[in-house]
Amino acid sequence: MDDSDMYEISVAVGKQIAYLKVYRDEQDRQVLLGFTDGTELAIDIEVRSVTSAVLYKATPGVPETLERFDESPSEESPYRAVIRASTKRLA
């Protein structure tokens, strides 16, 4: 991976974590980081279904890949997960 496949959330640098929770439903996940200063960082991860198939030839050791068939996700995105991050002060 290179730096073009990531970004930094600098507002969380140096904060102390009070709790970390992972919420989940059938498709999506949310990671919630609560900090000791009363702020939270929510990271939403949307899971998409993708179908892939590989035609290969069985050989001793590692199978030889002959052809791949990859179905694209229904929504195109340059990221493998969509992350929406924000910090807010709790009431």
N, C-alpha and C positions, 0 to 999 in steps of 0.2 A: 504494500500500500504506500502511496505517496501522499504528500500534503494536500493534493487536490481532492482527495476522497475524504477529507475531514474538515471540521471547523472547531474552534475553541469557544467555550462559553466562559469568557473571562470574568463575568460577574460572580461566579462561584469560587474563583481562585482564593485560597486562604481562609475560606469559611470552615467552621467546624460542623460536622454532620451530627444532628441530634437523633435522626431516624431515617430509615430508608424503607419504603414500602413498594411492593409491586402489585398492581391491580391487573386483573385479566378478565376478558370475556372470550367468547368463541373465536373472534378474529384478532382483536387488538389488545395491546398491553400499554400500561402506563407505569413509569418508574417515577416515584415521588421522593425527592430528597428534601428533608426538613432540616434547616440549619438552626444552630443555637441562638442566632440573632432574631429569630421569629420569621424568617423568610423561607419560601419553598421553591424548589426547582422541579417542574413537571416535564417529563419527557414522554411524549406519546409515540408509540411504535405501531404502525399499521402493518399487519401481516397480509401478504397477497399470495394467492395460489398460482403457482407456475408449474407447468408440466414439462418434463424433459425426458427424452428417450435416447439411448445410445445403442447403436449396432456395433457389436464387437466380435472379434475372432478370438476364441479361447486358445491361448498359447501358454507354454510353460512360463511360470512367473507372472508377469503383468499382462493382462489381456490387451490385445491390440485394438484400439478404437478405429472403426472404419468410417462411421458417420454419426453425427449428432443431430437431433431434432429438438429444438428448444422453442417452447411457446412463450411469447412475451407476456408480461403482466398486463392486465386489462387497462391499467393506468400507467403510462410511461413516466418514469421519474429517474433522474440521474443518480439517486441514492437508493440503497437497498432498504432503507427505512425512512419514513418521514418523521422528522423530529421537530416538535414545536416546543420551544423552551421559553420560560418566563420566570421571573422572580417577583414575588409580591410579599408585602408585609402582612402577617396574619392579624386579624382584629382581636 
